[in-house]
Amino acid sequence: MQVPATLLEYSMSAVTEGIDAIATTRVLIRGENNHTSTHTLTGEPVHRTFSGTGSSMDIAVSSVRAYIGALNKMLGFMEQTPSEVPAERTPLSV
């Protein structure tokens, strides 16, 4: 992926117990160009963050699913403002 992003939060929890436990992962990212919106009440800029979740019996797969989910949200937001993103960037799938 050639979309620069900063990982702000990473959390994982086990949904079930034992050797076949399922891990649920949540990530929170922010694009490096700091997508901003204006707060409705204060008029101040708000830095956009994007979250994603994933689950799997494999920790790495769970983490990748969460990260790709967050990237897809960020790319979708970027598509709403086409001047900020080249046309070749499209959402991913697992």
Phi and psi in radians as a Rosetta constraint file:
Dihedral C 1 N 2 CA 2 C 2 CIRCULARHARMONIC -1.878 0.35
Dihedral N 2 CA 2 C 2 N 3 CIRCULARHARMONIC 0.802 0.35
Dihedral C 2 N 3 CA 3 C 3 CIRCULARHARMONIC -2.074 0.35
Dihedral N 3 CA 3 C 3 N 4 CIRCULARHARMONIC 1.834 0.35
Dihedral C 3 N 4 CA 4 C 4 CIRCULARHARMONIC -1.175 0.35
Dihedral N 4 CA 4 C 4 N 5 CIRCULARHARMONIC 2.300 0.35
Dihedral C 4 N 5 CA 5 C 5 CIRCULARHARMONIC -2.571 0.35
Dihedral N 5 CA 5 C 5 N 6 CIRCULARHARMONIC 2.658 0.35
Dihedral C 5 N 6 CA 6 C 6 CIRCULARHARMONIC -1.919 0.35
Dihedral N 6 CA 6 C 6 N 7 CIRCULARHARMONIC 2.248 0.35
Dihedral C 6 N 7 CA 7 C 7 CIRCULARHARMONIC -1.405 0.35
Dihedral N 7 CA 7 C 7 N 8 CIRCULARHARMONIC 2.036 0.35
Dihedral C 7 N 8 CA 8 C 8 CIRCULARHARMONIC -1.648 0.35
Dihedral N 8 CA 8 C 8 N 9 CIRCULARHARMONIC -0.691 0.35
Dihedral C 8 N 9 CA 9 C 9 CIRCULARHARMONIC -2.474 0.35
Dihedral N 9 CA 9 C 9 N 10 CIRCULARHARMONIC 2.562 0.35
Dihedral C 9 N 10 CA 10 C 10 CIRCULARHARMONIC -2.499 0.35
Dihedral N 10 CA 10 C 10 N 11 CIRCULARHARMONIC 2.163 0.35
Dihedral C 10 N 11 CA 11 C 11 CIRCULARHARMONIC -2.435 0.35
Dihedral N 11 CA 11 C 11 N 12 CIRCULARHARMONIC 2.590 0.35
Dihedral C 11 N 12 CA 12 C 12 CIRCULARHARMONIC -2.449 0.35
Dihedral N 12 CA 12 C 12 N 13 CIRCULARHARMONIC 2.497 0.35
Dihedral C 12 N 13 CA 13 C 13 CIRCULARHARMONIC -2.481 0.35
Dihedral N 13 CA 13 C 13 N 14 CIRCULARHARMONIC 2.681 0.35
Dihedral C 13 N 14 CA 14 C 14 CIRCULARHARMONIC -1.576 0.35
Dihedral N 14 CA 14 C 14 N 15 CIRCULARHARMONIC 2.212 0.35
Dihedral C 14 N 15 CA 15 C 15 CIRCULARHARMONIC -1.429 0.35
Dihedral N 15 CA 15 C 15 N 16 CIRCULARHARMONIC -0.653 0.35
Dihedral C 15 N 16 CA 16 C 16 CIRCULARHARMONIC -2.166 0.35
Dihedral N 16 CA 16 C 16 N 17 CIRCULARHARMONIC 3.023 0.35
Dihedral C 16 N 17 CA 17 C 17 CIRCULARHARMONIC -1.930 0.35
Dihedral N 17 CA 17 C 17 N 18 CIRCULARHARMONIC 2.908 0.35
Dihedral C 17 N 18 CA 18 C 18 CIRCULARHARMONIC 1.642 0.35
Dihedral N 18 CA 18 C 18 N 19 CIRCULARHARMONIC -3.019 0.35
Dihedral C 18 N 19 CA 19 C 19 CIRCULARHARMONIC -1.182 0.35
Dihedral N 19 CA 19 C 19 N 20 CIRCULARHARMONIC -0.459 0.35
Dihedral C 19 N 20 CA 20 C 20 CIRCULARHARMONIC -1.740 0.35
Dihedral N 20 CA 20 C 20 N 21 CIRCULARHARMONIC 0.526 0.35
Dihedral C 20 N 21 CA 21 C 21 CIRCULARHARMONIC -1.109 0.35
Dihedral N 21 CA 21 C 21 N 22 CIRCULARHARMONIC 2.538 0.35
Dihedral C 21 N 22 CA 22 C 22 CIRCULARHARMONIC -1.805 0.35
Dihedral N 22 CA 22 C 22 N 23 CIRCULARHARMONIC 2.250 0.35
Dihedral C 22 N 23 CA 23 C 23 CIRCULARHARMONIC -1.709 0.35
Dihedral N 23 CA 23 C 23 N 24 CIRCULARHARMONIC 2.379 0.35
Dihedral C 23 N 24 CA 24 C 24 CIRCULARHARMONIC -1.966 0.35
Dihedral N 24 CA 24 C 24 N 25 CIRCULARHARMONIC 2.251 0.35
Dihedral C 24 N 25 CA 25 C 25 CIRCULARHARMONIC -2.081 0.35
Dihedral N 25 CA 25 C 25 N 26 CIRCULARHARMONIC 2.504 0.35
Dihedral C 25 N 26 CA 26 C 26 CIRCULARHARMONIC -2.297 0.35
Dihedral N 26 CA 26 C 26 N 27 CIRCULARHARMONIC 2.330 0.35
Dihedral C 26 N 27 CA 27 C 27 CIRCULARHARMONIC -2.192 0.35
Dihedral N 27 CA 27 C 27 N 28 CIRCULARHARMONIC 2.697 0.35
Dihedral C 27 N 28 CA 28 C 28 CIRCULARHARMONIC -2.301 0.35
Dihedral N 28 CA 28 C 28 N 29 CIRCULARHARMONIC 2.160 0.35
Dihedral C 28 N 29 CA 29 C 29 CIRCULARHARMONIC -2.209 0.35
Dihedral N 29 CA 29 C 29 N 30 CIRCULARHARMONIC 2.842 0.35
Dihedral C 29 N 30 CA 30 C 30 CIRCULARHARMONIC -2.399 0.35
Dihedral N 30 CA 30 C 30 N 31 CIRCULARHARMONIC 2.352 0.35
Dihedral C 30 N 31 CA 31 C 31 CIRCULARHARMONIC -1.141 0.35
Dihedral N 31 CA 31 C 31 N 32 CIRCULARHARMONIC 2.592 0.35
Dihedral C 31 N 32 CA 32 C 32 CIRCULARHARMONIC -1.173 0.35
Dihedral N 32 CA 32 C 32 N 33 CIRCULARHARMONIC -0.431 0.35
Dihedral C 32 N 33 CA 33 C 33 CIRCULARHARMONIC -1.488 0.35
Dihedral N 33 CA 33 C 33 N 34 CIRCULARHARMONIC 0.192 0.35
Dihedral C 33 N 34 CA 34 C 34 CIRCULARHARMONIC 0.837 0.35
Dihedral N 34 CA 34 C 34 N 35 CIRCULARHARMONIC 1.202 0.35
Dihedral C 34 N 35 CA 35 C 35 CIRCULARHARMONIC -0.952 0.35
Dihedral N 35 CA 35 C 35 N 36 CIRCULARHARMONIC 2.260 0.35
Dihedral C 35 N 36 CA 36 C 36 CIRCULARHARMONIC -2.174 0.35
Dihedral N 36 CA 36 C 36 N 37 CIRCULARHARMONIC 2.655 0.35
Dihedral C 36 N 37 CA 37 C 37 CIRCULARHARMONIC -2.183 0.35
Dihedral N 37 CA 37 C 37 N 38 CIRCULARHARMONIC 2.919 0.35
Dihedral C 37 N 38 CA 38 C 38 CIRCULARHARMONIC -1.802 0.35
Dihedral N 38 CA 38 C 38 N 39 CIRCULARHARMONIC 2.250 0.35
Dihedral C 38 N 39 CA 39 C 39 CIRCULARHARMONIC -1.127 0.35
Dihedral N 39 CA 39 C 39 N 40 CIRCULARHARMONIC 2.275 0.35
Dihedral C 39 N 40 CA 40 C 40 CIRCULARHARMONIC -1.052 0.35
Dihedral N 40 CA 40 C 40 N 41 CIRCULARHARMONIC -0.731 0.35
Dihedral C 40 N 41 CA 41 C 41 CIRCULARHARMONIC -1.501 0.35
Dihedral N 41 CA 41 C 41 N 42 CIRCULARHARMONIC -0.722 0.35
Dihedral C 41 N 42 CA 42 C 42 CIRCULARHARMONIC -1.667 0.35
Dihedral N 42 CA 42 C 42 N 43 CIRCULARHARMONIC -0.360 0.35
Dihedral C 42 N 43 CA 43 C 43 CIRCULARHARMONIC 1.358 0.35
Dihedral N 43 CA 43 C 43 N 44 CIRCULARHARMONIC 0.055 0.35
Dihedral C 43 N 44 CA 44 C 44 CIRCULARHARMONIC -1.498 0.35
Dihedral N 44 CA 44 C 44 N 45 CIRCULARHARMONIC 2.674 0.35
Dihedral C 44 N 45 CA 45 C 45 CIRCULARHARMONIC -1.222 0.35
Dihedral N 45 CA 45 C 45 N 46 CIRCULARHARMONIC 2.473 0.35
Dihedral C 45 N 46 CA 46 C 46 CIRCULARHARMONIC -2.085 0.35
Dihedral N 46 CA 46 C 46 N 47 CIRCULARHARMONIC 2.183 0.35
Dihedral C 46 N 47 CA 47 C 47 CIRCULARHARMONIC -1.344 0.35
Dihedral N 47 CA 47 C 47 N 48 CIRCULARHARMONIC 2.194 0.35
Dihedral C 47 N 48 CA 48 C 48 CIRCULARHARMONIC -1.320 0.35
Dihedral N 48 CA 48 C 48 N 49 CIRCULARHARMONIC 2.360 0.35
Dihedral C 48 N 49 CA 49 C 49 CIRCULARHARMONIC -2.141 0.35
Dihedral N 49 CA 49 C 49 N 50 CIRCULARHARMONIC 2.763 0.35
Dihedral C 49 N 50 CA 50 C 50 CIRCULARHARMONIC -2.352 0.35
Dihedral N 50 CA 50 C 50 N 51 CIRCULARHARMONIC 2.309 0.35
Dihedral C 50 N 51 CA 51 C 51 CIRCULARHARMONIC -1.955 0.35
Dihedral N 51 CA 51 C 51 N 52 CIRCULARHARMONIC 2.739 0.35
Dihedral C 51 N 52 CA 52 C 52 CIRCULARHARMONIC -2.565 0.35
Dihedral N 52 CA 52 C 52 N 53 CIRCULARHARMONIC 2.644 0.35
Dihedral C 52 N 53 CA 53 C 53 CIRCULARHARMONIC -2.244 0.35
Dihedral N 53 CA 53 C 53 N 54 CIRCULARHARMONIC 2.682 0.35
Dihedral C 53 N 54 CA 54 C 54 CIRCULARHARMONIC -2.655 0.35
Dihedral N 54 CA 54 C 54 N 55 CIRCULARHARMONIC 2.731 0.35
Dihedral C 54 N 55 CA 55 C 55 CIRCULARHARMONIC -2.551 0.35
Dihedral N 55 CA 55 C 55 N 56 CIRCULARHARMONIC 2.559 0.35
Dihedral C 55 N 56 CA 56 C 56 CIRCULARHARMONIC -3.021 0.35
Dihedral N 56 CA 56 C 56 N 57 CIRCULARHARMONIC 2.888 0.35
Dihedral C 56 N 57 CA 57 C 57 CIRCULARHARMONIC -1.327 0.35
Dihedral N 57 CA 57 C 57 N 58 CIRCULARHARMONIC -0.303 0.35
Dihedral C 57 N 58 CA 58 C 58 CIRCULARHARMONIC -1.785 0.35
Dihedral N 58 CA 58 C 58 N 59 CIRCULARHARMONIC 2.163 0.35
Dihedral C 58 N 59 CA 59 C 59 CIRCULARHARMONIC -1.045 0.35
Dihedral N 59 CA 59 C 59 N 60 CIRCULARHARMONIC -0.733 0.35
Dihedral C 59 N 60 CA 60 C 60 CIRCULARHARMONIC -1.127 0.35
Dihedral N 60 CA 60 C 60 N 61 CIRCULARHARMONIC -0.760 0.35
Dihedral C 60 N 61 CA 61 C 61 CIRCULARHARMONIC -1.109 0.35
Dihedral N 61 CA 61 C 61 N 62 CIRCULARHARMONIC -0.739 0.35
Dihedral C 61 N 62 CA 62 C 62 CIRCULARHARMONIC -1.048 0.35
Dihedral N 62 CA 62 C 62 N 63 CIRCULARHARMONIC -0.751 0.35
Dihedral C 62 N 63 CA 63 C 63 CIRCULARHARMONIC -1.166 0.35
Dihedral N 63 CA 63 C 63 N 64 CIRCULARHARMONIC -0.758 0.35
Dihedral C 63 N 64 CA 64 C 64 CIRCULARHARMONIC -1.120 0.35
Dihedral N 64 CA 64 C 64 N 65 CIRCULARHARMONIC -0.729 0.35
Dihedral C 64 N 65 CA 65 C 65 CIRCULARHARMONIC -1.054 0.35
Dihedral N 65 CA 65 C 65 N 66 CIRCULARHARMONIC -0.717 0.35
Dihedral C 65 N 66 CA 66 C 66 CIRCULARHARMONIC -1.154 0.35
Dihedral N 66 CA 66 C 66 N 67 CIRCULARHARMONIC -0.770 0.35
Dihedral C 66 N 67 CA 67 C 67 CIRCULARHARMONIC -1.156 0.35
Dihedral N 67 CA 67 C 67 N 68 CIRCULARHARMONIC -0.739 0.35
Dihedral C 67 N 68 CA 68 C 68 CIRCULARHARMONIC -1.136 0.35
Dihedral N 68 CA 68 C 68 N 69 CIRCULARHARMONIC -0.651 0.35
Dihedral C 68 N 69 CA 69 C 69 CIRCULARHARMONIC -1.056 0.35
Dihedral N 69 CA 69 C 69 N 70 CIRCULARHARMONIC -0.754 0.35
Dihedral C 69 N 70 CA 70 C 70 CIRCULARHARMONIC -1.177 0.35
Dihedral N 70 CA 70 C 70 N 71 CIRCULARHARMONIC -0.719 0.35
Dihedral C 70 N 71 CA 71 C 71 CIRCULARHARMONIC -1.086 0.35
Dihedral N 71 CA 71 C 71 N 72 CIRCULARHARMONIC -0.724 0.35
Dihedral C 71 N 72 CA 72 C 72 CIRCULARHARMONIC -1.055 0.35
Dihedral N 72 CA 72 C 72 N 73 CIRCULARHARMONIC -0.709 0.35
Dihedral C 72 N 73 CA 73 C 73 CIRCULARHARMONIC -1.116 0.35
Dihedral N 73 CA 73 C 73 N 74 CIRCULARHARMONIC -0.738 0.35
Dihedral C 73 N 74 CA 74 C 74 CIRCULARHARMONIC -1.138 0.35
Dihedral N 74 CA 74 C 74 N 75 CIRCULARHARMONIC -0.758 0.35
Dihedral C 74 N 75 CA 75 C 75 CIRCULARHARMONIC -1.117 0.35
Dihedral N 75 CA 75 C 75 N 76 CIRCULARHARMONIC -0.678 0.35
Dihedral C 75 N 76 CA 76 C 76 CIRCULARHARMONIC -1.082 0.35
Dihedral N 76 CA 76 C 76 N 77 CIRCULARHARMONIC -0.706 0.35
Dihedral C 76 N 77 CA 77 C 77 CIRCULARHARMONIC -1.149 0.35
Dihedral N 77 CA 77 C 77 N 78 CIRCULARHARMONIC -0.711 0.35
Dihedral C 77 N 78 CA 78 C 78 CIRCULARHARMONIC -1.143 0.35
Dihedral N 78 CA 78 C 78 N 79 CIRCULARHARMONIC -0.569 0.35
Dihedral C 78 N 79 CA 79 C 79 CIRCULARHARMONIC -1.170 0.35
Dihedral N 79 CA 79 C 79 N 80 CIRCULARHARMONIC -0.419 0.35
Dihedral C 79 N 80 CA 80 C 80 CIRCULARHARMONIC -1.249 0.35
Dihedral N 80 CA 80 C 80 N 81 CIRCULARHARMONIC -0.387 0.35
Dihedral C 80 N 81 CA 81 C 81 CIRCULARHARMONIC -2.109 0.35
Dihedral N 81 CA 81 C 81 N 82 CIRCULARHARMONIC 1.360 0.35
Dihedral C 81 N 82 CA 82 C 82 CIRCULARHARMONIC -1.073 0.35
Dihedral N 82 CA 82 C 82 N 83 CIRCULARHARMONIC -0.350 0.35
Dihedral C 82 N 83 CA 83 C 83 CIRCULARHARMONIC -1.206 0.35
Dihedral N 83 CA 83 C 83 N 84 CIRCULARHARMONIC -0.309 0.35
Dihedral C 83 N 84 CA 84 C 84 CIRCULARHARMONIC -1.643 0.35
Dihedral N 84 CA 84 C 84 N 85 CIRCULARHARMONIC -0.184 0.35
Dihedral C 84 N 85 CA 85 C 85 CIRCULARHARMONIC -2.383 0.35
Dihedral N 85 CA 85 C 85 N 86 CIRCULARHARMONIC 2.355 0.35
Dihedral C 85 N 86 CA 86 C 86 CIRCULARHARMONIC -1.144 0.35
Dihedral N 86 CA 86 C 86 N 87 CIRCULARHARMONIC 2.668 0.35
Dihedral C 86 N 87 CA 87 C 87 CIRCULARHARMONIC -1.148 0.35
Dihedral N 87 CA 87 C 87 N 88 CIRCULARHARMONIC -0.401 0.35
Dihedral C 87 N 88 CA 88 C 88 CIRCULARHARMONIC -1.323 0.35
Dihedral N 88 CA 88 C 88 N 89 CIRCULARHARMONIC -0.124 0.35
Dihedral C 88 N 89 CA 89 C 89 CIRCULARHARMONIC -1.504 0.35
Dihedral N 89 CA 89 C 89 N 90 CIRCULARHARMONIC 2.109 0.35
Dihedral C 89 N 90 CA 90 C 90 CIRCULARHARMONIC -2.306 0.35
Dihedral N 90 CA 90 C 90 N 91 CIRCULARHARMONIC 2.732 0.35
Dihedral C 90 N 91 CA 91 C 91 CIRCULARHARMONIC -1.049 0.35
Dihedral N 91 CA 91 C 91 N 92 CIRCULARHARMONIC 2.667 0.35
Dihedral C 91 N 92 CA 92 C 92 CIRCULARHARMONIC -1.746 0.35
Dihedral N 92 CA 92 C 92 N 93 CIRCULARHARMONIC 2.919 0.35
Dihedral C 92 N 93 CA 93 C 93 CIRCULARHARMONIC -2.457 0.35
Dihedral N 93 CA 93 C 93 N 94 CIRCULARHARMONIC 2.708 0.35
